[in-house]
Amino acid sequence: MHSCPDKLGGGCLCGAVRFETTKKPFKVCYCHCKSCRKASAAPAMVILLFEKDGVRFTKGAPKRYESSPGVFRGHCTVCGTPLSWEGTWHEKSIIEVYAGTLDNPETCVPDRHAFIEEKIPWFDVADDLPRYHGTSPER
């Protein structure tokens, strides 16, 4: 099980968009999928998954881009920081925020790897966390 405080804050690089969480995330994981790599310009992304009402934007709002049917990625229109992913996961409406946008990212420790089959071969994380093809099976 991942560790994460009950309440988190975060935002973009320039401060134009801020958010806070209203619930604990139900998952914290490394995502190795090609879409997350493209959206973040990084070899993997650490994501926090929340029910749709688990995140509230308190300053500004991300610009939403439909990256695939029914999936929206949010970013700051001023500095370009990627902020969120919104869509359906196991028939639940969810929002994900990225650990790198948290004020204290060290407080949320991932507990799994998703889409390991899409991992860049030269990138690895030396840990013993479960690795899943696609998303992890439990809801």
DAHUUR-V379351 format. One record per pair of residues at least 12 apart in sequence whose C-alpha atoms are under 7 Angstrom apart, sorted by sequence separation. I is the first residue (numbers start at 0). GAP is how many residues later the second one is. D is the distance in whole Angstrom. If there is no record, write none. Layout:
BEGIN
((I & GAP & D) (I & GAP & D))
END
This chain:
BEGIN
((7 & 12 & 6) (8 & 12 & 7) (31 & 12 & 5) (61 & 12 & 5) (62 & 12 & 5) (72 & 12 & 4) (83 & 12 & 5) (84 & 12 & 7) (7 & 13 & 5) (30 & 13 & 6) (31 & 13 & 7) (61 & 13 & 5) (62 & 13 & 6) (71 & 13 & 6) (72 & 13 & 6) (83 & 13 & 5) (6 & 14 & 6) (29 & 14 & 7) (30 & 14 & 5) (61 & 14 & 5) (62 & 14 & 6) (71 & 14 & 5) (82 & 14 & 6) (83 & 14 & 7) (6 & 15 & 6) (29 & 15 & 6) (30 & 15 & 6) (70 & 15 & 6) (71 & 15 & 6) (82 & 15 & 6) (115 & 15 & 6) (6 & 16 & 7) (29 & 16 & 4) (30 & 16 & 7) (70 & 16 & 5) (112 & 16 & 7) (115 & 16 & 6) (116 & 16 & 6) (5 & 17 & 6) (6 & 17 & 7) (28 & 17 & 5) (29 & 17 & 6) (69 & 17 & 6) (111 & 17 & 5) (112 & 17 & 6) (113 & 17 & 6) (114 & 17 & 6) (115 & 17 & 5) (5 & 18 & 5) (27 & 18 & 7) (28 & 18 & 6) (82 & 18 & 7) (110 & 18 & 6) (111 & 18 & 5) (112 & 18 & 5) (113 & 18 & 5) (114 & 18 & 5) (4 & 19 & 7) (27 & 19 & 6) (28 & 19 & 7) (111 & 19 & 6) (112 & 19 & 6) (113 & 19 & 6) (114 & 19 & 4) (3 & 20 & 7) (27 & 20 & 5) (113 & 20 & 6) (114 & 20 & 6) (26 & 21 & 6) (27 & 21 & 6) (113 & 21 & 5) (26 & 22 & 5) (113 & 22 & 6) (24 & 23 & 6) (25 & 23 & 6) (24 & 24 & 5) (25 & 24 & 6) (1 & 25 & 7) (24 & 25 & 5) (1 & 26 & 6) (22 & 31 & 5) (21 & 32 & 5) (20 & 33 & 6) (21 & 33 & 6) (20 & 34 & 4) (19 & 35 & 6) (20 & 35 & 6) (18 & 36 & 7) (19 & 36 & 5) (18 & 37 & 6) (19 & 37 & 6) (18 & 38 & 4) (19 & 38 & 7) (17 & 39 & 6) (18 & 39 & 5) (17 & 40 & 5) (18 & 40 & 7) (17 & 41 & 5) (51 & 41 & 6) (16 & 42 & 5) (17 & 42 & 7) (39 & 42 & 6) (50 & 42 & 6) (51 & 42 & 4) (15 & 43 & 7) (16 & 43 & 5) (38 & 43 & 7) (50 & 43 & 5) (51 & 43 & 5) (15 & 44 & 6) (16 & 44 & 6) (49 & 44 & 6) (50 & 44 & 6) (16 & 45 & 7) (48 & 45 & 7) (49 & 45 & 5) (48 & 46 & 6) (49 & 46 & 6) (48 & 47 & 5) (47 & 48 & 5) (48 & 48 & 7) (46 & 49 & 6) (47 & 49 & 5) (89 & 49 & 7) (46 & 50 & 6) (47 & 50 & 6) (46 & 51 & 5) (47 & 51 & 7) (45 & 52 & 6) (46 & 52 & 6) (45 & 53 & 5) (16 & 59 & 6) (11 & 64 & 7) (13 & 65 & 6) (12 & 66 & 7) (12 & 68 & 6) (11 & 69 & 5) (11 & 71 & 7) (42 & 77 & 7) (29 & 80 & 7) (42 & 80 & 7) (27 & 81 & 7) (28 & 81 & 5) (27 & 82 & 5) (28 & 82 & 6) (29 & 82 & 6) (30 & 82 & 6) (31 & 82 & 6) (32 & 82 & 5) (27 & 83 & 6) (28 & 83 & 5) (29 & 83 & 5) (30 & 83 & 5) (31 & 83 & 5) (28 & 84 & 6) (29 & 84 & 6) (30 & 84 & 6) (31 & 84 & 6) (33 & 84 & 7) (28 & 85 & 7) (32 & 85 & 5) (31 & 86 & 6) (32 & 86 & 7) (31 & 87 & 5) (11 & 89 & 6) (10 & 90 & 5) (9 & 91 & 5) (10 & 91 & 7) (9 & 92 & 4) (8 & 93 & 6) (9 & 93 & 5) (8 & 94 & 6) (4 & 102 & 7) (3 & 103 & 6) (3 & 104 & 4) (2 & 105 & 6) (3 & 105 & 7) (2 & 106 & 6) (1 & 107 & 6) (1 & 108 & 6) (1 & 109 & 5) (0 & 110 & 6))
END
